């Protein structure tokens, strides 16, 4: 259909903008700690800081006078290999002013060490653990620095260091031998040791006792009454001990291979420790060994519940690096893909949350609707889950004839089902009793924990990348960003329900305006020229040859590009050196950040609440573990 | 027709036991199918429809499968109790049926046969006593498995069932006050005489009973002991094969028994409404009061009883596939802080009303029943109104209020932020 052409975004300028005043001011204020300022492909400032004084700078940035970069979006490492130093990269966001800032600290490659930012942001806890796990950077002052994605007794090294071979340092035979000879009880986590020792050291297995002796800061507890929140009102004559229960990795309510070690006093949760990494696939490492377009197939395997969003986000990030402006038709089609997938993902969350709280029927209602979206996936891409729908500079193909009518039919009929589920749950007394006031987290704390997406908005923080940093012309669509007031499970439920309705609104507008024209950019650097040109003109022939033989080449540089995925802010930190493969692909996945807050949300709640809260933060293990 | 001779009594009782047991087993098997078919219907899908016409042989296939599955005994389990638990669970559900009259008396060559397995004069007490035993099966299963999930399930089961037994028993007290008898056939007879089923004059007792019955059978929204999303499957996590199946038979038998009890206590048992041809009552000496018994009447009343029971079974299934699950502490709070105090108050009010009416000269007949119905209706309306105001569980009123506040528009600073971002 001939819709109106969308107004193009302001030219995506490449030239370095004038230094931002706050950065200059900061340099004057902390002087030597700030070593330099740079601007990335998107024009965002990068601050190089003295690694000895990183926390000082970060504290200044977080504080109000430094510009109030209150949201820690990411901490990651960057190893360029070849004797270059290792960098630790912090990515900050100012919720008040809506702009990003990246902070880089350069470390010595042989003994990378840095002070921990855990005291500033609780969000740093898991992020620093991941950097430690992947790059071997030791964070001094971190409360619980141990491996997070790799097994705790992994001995091959730090996988994301450049000199780490893709298949690991050990041979397959050696890896198998170690895996087979490992005693299942070999590894006790710190929490398990602490709880197990709550009755003194006597009852512990030999290995646990030995491990406890080696782990600093862990001692067997003398009496159970010392346990936090457990001793009150208990008869002292009866010796009680908290129960340690292992939920997962195989459990109906963990939504994948997640393991939650919970310490229970009766049914009340005293402590909960998530163990992740069971689905770790090394996508970040693998991406460094794939060409730019091949990486797309990896992205949809992370969040397999909203695969197209990951495809789109990655393509947008690389296009930013390439400085390619995609066609108006492609933009609208990508918006349709994204919003369809937001509904797809929210529907799964809705169904499984309902199951977790005991209502089975909405699950099947939502799955029927998901089936219709999957059929649309299939009609477009041929695949249902692993769509790989985008290419750098466009889409895998234009949409097939009639596909948009299929989307239109879905948009028209889907709200009926949503209203049905809404009628079953939203005002149901049991549902309300199970969700209101459970797992509450306020705005300030939510930001401190780095929550993102609907979870953050449910706490009342109106941060939505589609609004705060629009991509794909989202600013031209008319939609509301729902926010909650209390940040409890019920608010998270309401926010997501409303987001589905808003997605329908966006879809309606997008369907109205799908412009005609090419879907891919006419740029032979990134997209193969049409066959007729390849066959008939020497230019086309050469472009085809070069693209096939050498692959897409992305100019040296880096970018941190984020989109609002269904689960929250999905960031791609991509570093290129001008070659056909990425140097570093960092996927800052939203569920990873959301998962880390679970222990805080469930402390003191009942076991059943933990299941409800865990469901309400909407995790997908594929992207947590990557 | 006189009373049965001793030999005939024994033989006929034996036949009745076998027939009733067989019928219950078959019905329970069909209930598993019904549950799955009704669930499928509610959930907009087909359900099992491959084994036999309409999937009618599915329970048979399931049973066969369960028999052939591997028996599993966890290493740490306490073997004796682990084996005994399913049997203990299934026993009370089955024997409860013995005191439920399921049809009008049948005239035979040897005398009048009451259509009840054991016409004991203390039927009500028997029910209250035996219903308590069911908890042992679940608790022992949870304890003997020596598994943490099973233990939690067993603990929940025992706490919940013991709590709601009180409610179940108390909600039957108004019936005793109204009927003046604890024998179930007598209660059915009283309802026929009154001309109004007890569901009307005892509407509130019926409401409480149905809630307690759901809790007693551990069905959603009270399926704490199983709660598959929390406790895997609760007390029977470690069970496999036919032992696992027996817990399900026990659950469905319980549902059937509770449905039959509800039909008997509140819907007139085997009484056919608006027809006096079935209003008969066998006295202890074998004589009959009221209409003449006949084989066709027995069959008709049996049909009426089956219909009423079937209706309640359907309600059990319907509710299960509609509502979410309570939380454990909410269940206990509902039982102890709401149900029991309210029941005690209700018994006092109902008793007072009955005394008042009797003092006013109305002590039987439709007027009496309708007056009580009016009282119950008002009380029920008050109760629902109070519940909805959100003391125990926050009601829909609170939800609607919050919802309007939630859908806030986008904040003001967003526009500025996007402009700034664009300017970069």
Interface residues (C-beta under 8 A of the other chain):
Chain A: X9 X10 X17 X42 X43 X44 X96 X97 X98 X99 X243 X245 X246 X251 X252 X253 X267 X354 X355 X356 X357 X358 X359 X360 X361 X364 X365 X368 X424 X425 X426 X427 X428 X429 X430 X431 X432 X433 X434 X436 X462 X464 X467 X468 X469 X470 X475 X480 X481 X482 X483 X484 X485 X490 X491 X494 X495 X498 X606 X607 X608 X609 X611
Chain B: X39 X42 X43 X44 X45 X148 X149 X152 X220 X221 X223 X227 X228 X229 X230 X232 X321 X322 X323 X324 X325 X326 X327 X328 X329 X330 X387 X388 X392 X393 X394 X395 X396 X398 X399 X400 X402 X403 X405 X406 X407 X408 X409 X410 X411 X413 X414 X416 X417 X418 X420 X421 X422 X423 X424
